[in-house]
């Protein structure tokens, strides 16, 4: 439906949610079935390994409340796998793994450069 009505560009960038893509919301809010549908039927796999900030941080940044987000959006970006792990979303995590989410993706943190799996245990 989204692709038919020319809103496919919102897969990569969601209006009002700075630096978030379609999967940012799916990981936080939707069922594993929605994640699988986007992967299998829509073909949104190109966004699966893009690190994004939590939507709440993006909303705060969009309002111009920089004091609450401290170091900027870059410091808040995490992989979708990480977000699924710490958000207690095992079903979504499983679908991400099934569709080639990169467990060895390296992201920066206050503990240095760590892979997604390392970040989950820090």
N, C-alpha and C positions, 0 to 999 in steps of 0.2 A: 504494500500500500504506500509506504513512504517513497519508494523508488518511482512508483507510477506517478505520483503527484509531485515529482521533481524536488523532493526534500532530501535527496541522497547526500547533498553537501552537509547536512546536519549530522551525518554519521561521524564525520571528521571533527566538526566543531559545533557545539550546541550553543545557540544564542543565549546569552545570559550566564553561561557557565564557562568562564574563561579557562582555556587549556583542557577542557573535558571533551571526550568523544562519546559515542553511543554506549560503549562498554563501561564507561565510568559509572553511568547510572544503572546499567544492568547488574553489574557486580554488587552494587550497594542495595538495590531495591527489587530486582526481579528474580524470577525462578530460573532454575537450570534449563527449563524448556525454552524460555525466551532466548537465553544465550545460545542454545543449540539451534534454534530457528534462525537467528541472525547469522550464524556460521554456515549452516547447511543450505538454507533457502535463499538468503540474501547475499551471501558471500562477503561478509564484512571482515574476513580474516586479516586484512592488512592493518587493522587497528588493534589486534590482540596483544601485541608486544610494545605498545606505546605507553610509556609511563604517564600517568595523569594525577593531578591532585584530587583529594576528596571533593565531592560536589559542594559540601558546606564551605570549604575553604574558597572555592571558586566563586561562590555567591558573595562571600565576604569581600573578596578582592574586587569583584564587579561593583560593589557598593562604594569602593574607594576607602574602605576601612583598613588601611595598610598596617596599622598598629597591632591588629589582631593576628595578622599572618606573619609578622616578624621578618623573616629573611626573604620573603617573596615566594611566589608560586613554585619556583624551581626546587626549593628546599622541601616542599610538601609532596612532590611527585613520587609515586611508587608504582610498581608494576601491578597489573590487574591480579596476577596470582597472589601477590603479597596482600592486596586488599581483600581478596576472598579468604585467605588464611586467617588474618587478624579479625576479619568481620564475621567469623564463624559461618562461612558459606560453603560447606564441603561439596554440595552438589554443583555449585557454580565452579568451584575449584576443579572438580573432576572434568567438567565440560571443557574448561580452559586447557587442561592437560591433554585431553583427547584431541583438541584442535591445535596442538603444537605451540602452546604458550611456552616461552623460553625460561626454564627454571634457572638457567645460568646467566640470565640478563644481569648486568652489573649496574647498580645504581649507587649514587653517593648517599652518605648519611653522616651523622655526627661520629659514627664509629669507623668512618673511612669508606672506601669502595667495597661493597659487599654484593654477592649474588642475591637473588630473590629468596632462595631457601635460607641463606645465612641471615638475612634481615628478619626472617620470621622467628628465629630463635634468639635474637639479640634483645 
